Amino acid sequence: MEKYISSLLNSDIPDLNTIQPEGWGSIAEIHKHYLKTTNCFCIKHTDKNNQLLGIGTGIDFNKTGWLAHIIVGRQFQNNGIGSLIVRNRIDYLQTKCGCKTITLTATDQGYPVYKKIGFIDQSLYYILSRTKDIQNTVEKSSNIFKINNSHYDGIEKIDKITSGEHRMELIKPVLENGFVYIKKGEVDGFYLPDLGDGGVIAQSEEAGIALLNERIKNENKIFLPEENKIAYNYLIKNGYQEIKRIHRMILGQEFVYNPQHCYSRIGGFAG
C-alpha cells in the first residue's frame, strides 16, 4: 500500500469530508493553512482507484517536529493504514528535516498505536467545556491591542520560551487577526482566535487571564496543559468543567518547554 502515498493537494480539500471524524470540527480549513505554510508536509493515502483512505501531516519546527491530523476513514481502519502514515511522517521529519524529537497529541484510538511505535507520555491536556451560558461581564483590558508587525519579535520570543520550539512560520499567517497584551511597552502575551483551538500564550498571570477572558467569548472547548493550574482554577471558577484528558506524547530527545505559560493550546498540531 506504500505506493499509494502521495502529497496532499489543494484539489483534495473537498474530499476531506469523506474521512471527517465524528465530533470534530471541519478539517478543511486547517489543511488549507497547512498547504500554504512551507514547514507543513501533508500526505494522503489512496487506493488504486484514487479513493481517499487517510491523511497525515508532519510539521517541522527546526530540530523538533509534530505529527498532526493523522486520520483514517472509519470504514478503512484496522488495516494498518494509520501506522503506515505515522511511520512515513516520522521518517520524513527525521531524515529530511533533521528533527530530533517528534511530538503529538493522541486520541484514545491512536494512543496504543503511538505507544507501539515508541512514543512515550510527556504530559496531559485537560479539555474543559462550559457547563452553562457564561455572561462574560469582564471588560476588555486596556492593555490588549490588535497585533501589528512591531509585535512579531516579542511574540516569537514568548512563544519560543513557552513551546521550546520555533513555531513562528506556522502562526505568522494568522497574526494580523490576533491580539497582544502589552505591559511596560513589551509583549507579555498573545491570543490567536483564527488558528486551531484559539491559542493564548502569556508570560504573566495578569496577561494570561486578561487574554483568556477574550478567548472564553468563543464557546469552543478549551484545551489546557496540566501544568497551568492558574488557568485551570480560573476556568472552573467561571463555569467550566473538565470533561476529558488526552495525552501529549514524544518520540526522541526531551527538550525544555514551559507549558505553564499556555492558557489555551494553539491546537493538537502544535500544542
N, C-alpha and C positions, 0 to 999 in steps of 0.2 A: 504493500500500500504506500510505501515511501514515495514512489514515483508520482503520486498524485498530490504531493505537497508543492505548493507554489505561492508566490506573493499575492496577498490580498490587494485588490484594486478598487478604485473608486466605483467602478462599474458593478462591483459585487455588493455594494452597500444595500441596495434594495432586497437582496436575498437574505440578509442577516435576520430578518424577521422570521424566517423558516426555522431558525435554531434558537430563537429568543427564549431564554429560560423563564419559566413561570415565576411571577412575582418580582422580576427585575424591571427596572426602568428601561427605556429604549437604549439599545446598544449601538444604534446607528450614529448618533451624534458624536460619541466618544471616538468611534472609529474614523469618522471624518477628521477629527482632531489628530488622531494618530497618523493618518496618511499624509497630513501636511506638515508633520513635525519630523525633522531629519534624524532624530535619535530613537524613533519608534519603528520597529520592524515587524510587520504583520504578515501572517501566513494563513492560508486556507488549506483544508484537506477535502478533496472532492473524490467522487467515484469515477469510473471510466466514462460515465455519461455526463460528467461535469456537474453533478448534483452536489451541493454544498453539504458536507457532513460535520465539519468542525472548523474552528479558528483558534488562533493564539497569537499573542504579541510579546515580543521582548523589547524592553526599554533600556537603553544604555545611558547610565549616569556617570560614566568615566570611572572605571575600576569597580563600580558596583552596578548592578542591573536589577530589573524587576520582570517577573512574568505577569502578564495581565490578560484578562478575558480569555482564559482557556475554556472554551465552550464546545461541547459536542451535542448535536441534536439528540433529543431524548430517544428517538427510535434507532439511533446508531450507537448508543452507549453500550459499554461492556464488551467491546470488540477490540480494545487496545488502542483506539484512535487517540484518546486523551493523553495516554502515556507517550505515544509517538510524537504528538505535538509538543508536549513538555520537553522531551529529550531533544527534539530538534531545536527548540528555542534556547535551551541551556547550552547546547553545543555552539550555537551561533554567538551567544553573548560571551562565552568563554574564549572561543577560538578567533572570532572575527573582531570582537570588541575589547577583549582582554579583561573582562570582568572577573574579579577575584571572589566576589560574593554575589549571590542571586537571592532576592527576597520575593516573597509573595504573601498574599492573604488567602487562606484556604476555606472553601466551602466545606460543609460536612461531608459531601460526596467526594470532594477532591482530596481531603485530608489524608486518607490511607494511601492514596496513590503517591502523594508527595513524600510521605514517610518512607514508602518502599523505595523511592528513587534516591533518598538520602537526605532530604530536608529535615531539619530539627526545629523544635519550637523555640521561638525567641521571646514572644510576648503575646498579649491578648488585646483585642479591641472589644470594647463594650458597645453594643448597639442600644441606643436609647430612643424611645418614642414618646410622643405626647400622650398623656392619659386623658386630656381634656383640651378644649379650646383655651388657648392662653391669651389673655388680654395683656399684651406687652405695652405697659404704660411707661417704660423707661425711655426717656428722651435720648435721641442720638447724641453721643458725646461730641462736644465742640472740637475734640482732638482728632476726629475722624474726617478724612478727606478722600476724594477720588484720587486714584493713582495717576501719576504722570511720570514722564521719563526721569525726572530728577530723583525719584524714589527707588529706581531699579537697583542701584548698588546696595542700598540699605535692605531691600527685600531679599536680595541674593545672600547677603551676609547672615541675616536672621534665619533664612531657610537652610543654609548650609550648617549652621550651628544646630538647628533642630533635627534635620533629617540625616546629617552626616554625609550628604550626597550633593551632587551637582545637578539640581533639578530645573535650573533656570530655562533651559531650552524647551522643556515641556510646558512650563507655566507662562512663559513670556507672551505667547499669543493672546492670552486672556487677561493680562494685567490691566489693560486700559479700562476694563469694566469692573475692576476691583477697588478695594478701599484700603487705606493705610491709617494706622494710629500714630500720630506724631507727638513725641514727648521731648521737650527741650530741643526742638529743631531736628530731631533724628527719628527715623522709622523705628517704632517699637513693636509693631505688629502689622499683619495684613490679613485681608479676607478676600477670597476669590469665589464669588457666587456663581460664576459661569463655567466652572470646571468640576466635574465629578460630584463629590458629596458636599462641596462648598467649604473648602479648607479655611481654617483660622489658625494662624501661627503667630505667637507673641512671646516676647521675652519677659514681660512683666504681667503679673496678675491683673493689674489695672487695665492694660491694653487688651489682654485676653478676654476678660469679662465684658468690656465695652464692645468688642467686635463680636463676641458670642451673642450678645443681645441683638445685634443686627442679623446674625445667622439664624436665630430662632424665629425670626419673622417668616422664614421659609419653613413649611410644615414637614419637610422631609426628615427622615430619621437622621440622627447624629451618630457617627462612629468615632469613638473616643479611645485613645490608648489608655491602658490600665494605669499607667504611671501618672496621669494627670488627675489627681484626687480633687484638686480645687474645682476644676470644671465639672467633674462628676457630681460632687456635692451640690454645686450651684444648680445644675440641671435637675437633680432630684428635688431640690427645694422648690423649684419653679415649675413643677408639673410634669416632669418627665419620669419615665420608669425604664429600668433595664429590661430588655426583652430577650437578649441573646448575647453570647460571647463567641468570637471567632478567632482563629489562630493566625498570628503572624509568624512566618517560618523563614529560615535562611538555609542556604547551601553554600559552604565555603567559609571564608575568614570572617570573624566577628569584626565590626567596626563601631566606632564611638558615635552615638547619636543621643539626642536629648528629647525624648518624646513628651516629657512633662510640659514642653512649650507648645504642644499641639492641642488646641482646644476644639478642633473638629478636623478629621483627616481630610486630605485632598481627595483621595479615592483609593479603592482597592488596588489600583495600578501603581501607586507611589507612596502610600502611607499618609 
